[in-house]
């Protein structure tokens, strides 16, 4: 036997051995509360390299352990670089054991090639020890708190109740630091202050939950507004450069001071399995610059700048090793205290940057930033973003770049955009080009009510095709509202470069700026939107933020079924985030309440009211009314606290006394005692 033959035989035997070992390996399953990521590395097949939709070859079935009927998950995603099949099983019940099986089509027959099981997380894990913060040695009134080395177990968590407020002076870098902790729940904490961050969760933490916290007044206050290179030692003429970062009293640029900071050191990409739930993160001490404007403080005060990327405090600044869940939170700046991003990512140009992998962001209210409502940029590997409401930001969501994928953007509502200059751009911005766009975005059943491009190529990196992204859209409503400035007008989808994975269809387009009102998609990819709907979606009341559908809406029943996502299984699928007959509550949350308005447009001297309809709620619940700290022009005409009675309604009345001609933006909340809320935006013309 020749040397080449012997080498070939060895290689062939090695491959056969590798295939045999791979076939025996279990799938990697990573559950959260209501979703589960899956990964399978033993599906190598050259035929898949040219296939954007693997569902014709593979499918994943799942069922609860006690159920008989198998259900099909959303189509798997095949990574041609890593020869890996992966995806997400969605809309699961928490604290439930599930069985799965991966099937491959062979000779026109589905054959099971993998079996496995998993258990979803529980909102109520077993607690072995309950502590009060006031009784712990770590707590001292008037200073920061460091919780270090507190470790429970999977079958016995430690819970700390925040029975006293943590109020830290500016001498403390963080008001609350969580270091090297596991299986720890912090519940109902009130955290104020911190020179840089209010709450810092270090990278060595795992399985830590922050539930029902009220977080405010963090970060540095600017004394100057020039770049560090143009520090206060330079003469005033230097300030004419287009630098506009805020500077603190030590001459350092103010950036990324966070309400909650998910820490990272060196190559460790942040903590793991962190839950941030029903928190109210609001009113930082400082604020971010806009993209352009006039300098506000320091010796350069009053000198305009033409273009400078926003820098300033963040609501949540994050990098994660995986398992990050951010749900049902209110993360807000204020009109005069706007955040840089509401949810911002650290190292978000890296494959392990930002939320990274196996993350859920849902049911959140995000408002008042100078840049993005939410940054998904980075790995975006099984990152799921759904049921969120985003407004009062320049951009709703940034996904540029998607380094790995897939990411899922489902049933989000983006409307009422605008930064402090009342300027806005895109609903969702994408890009990265050949160098960086390696993952697919799924845009499904979202509602946009904006002026600019709803889903848009923008760009990331230096490739000539830097605006290229990978996208799949179904069942979205793209409503381009009336816009007097022609330069600010956009379309439903703008795709600057095609990609073989891209496909867009079954979306609704409407443009209030055109005579025929026909919206459009400006696409490079072929054979798209052949089943599109063109016309007014007939929302119940878009001017007041009610985006449910009227009975005669053309969006009813015109969608395409999306396995494991579409709500009306076996029935017609509606377009948009809120199907016909659904609750009008935005963001969508598991509480049986609705308002008749979620957006108020008022004059300077005005009165108004909203009506809250209450369904079935637990007994003994109450509510509190809160508002942004800079809303001195807005006053409630009713008591700011009250009891909640099931199957009833109550009215909240208020008045405005604002200065003529300035224009104001704000939001108030009907906050319930279980941590959920109804946000109501107020725009003064």
Buried (B, 14 or more C-beta within 10 A) or exposed (E): EEEEEEEEEEEEEEEEEEEEEEEEEEBBBBBBBBBBBBBBBBBBBEEBEEBBEBBEBBBBBBBBEEEEEEBBBBBBBBBBEEBBBBBBBBBBEBEBEBBBBBBBEEEEEEEEBBEBEBBBBEEEBEEEEEEEBEEBEBBEEEBBBEBEEBBBEEEEBBBBBBBBBBBBEBEBEBBBBBBBBBBBBBBBBBBBBBBBBBBBBBBBBBBBBBBBBBBBBBBBBBBBBBBEEBEEEBEEEBBEBEBBBBBBEEEEBBBBBBBBBBBBEEEBBBBBBBBBBBBBBBBBBBBBBBBBBEBBBBBBEEBEBEEBEBBBBBBBBBBBBBBBBBBBBBBBBBBBBBBBBBBBBBBBBBBBBBBBBBBBBBBBBBBBBBBBBBBBBBBBBBBBBBBBBBBBBBBBBBBBBBBBBBBBBBBBBBBBBBBBEEBBBBBBBBBBBBBBBBBBBBBBBBBBBBBBBBBBBBBBBEBEBBBBBBBBBBBBBBBBBEBEEEEBBBBBBBBBBBBEBBBBBBBBBBBBBEEEBEBBBBBBBEEBBEEBBBBBBBBBBBEBBBBBBBEEBBBBBBBBBBBBBBEEEEEEBBBBBBBBEBBBBBBBBEBBBBBBBBBBBBEBEBEBBBEBBBEEBEEEBEBBBBBBBBBEBBEBEEEEEBEBEEEEEBEBEBBBEBEEEEEBBBBBBBBBBBBBBBBBBBBBE
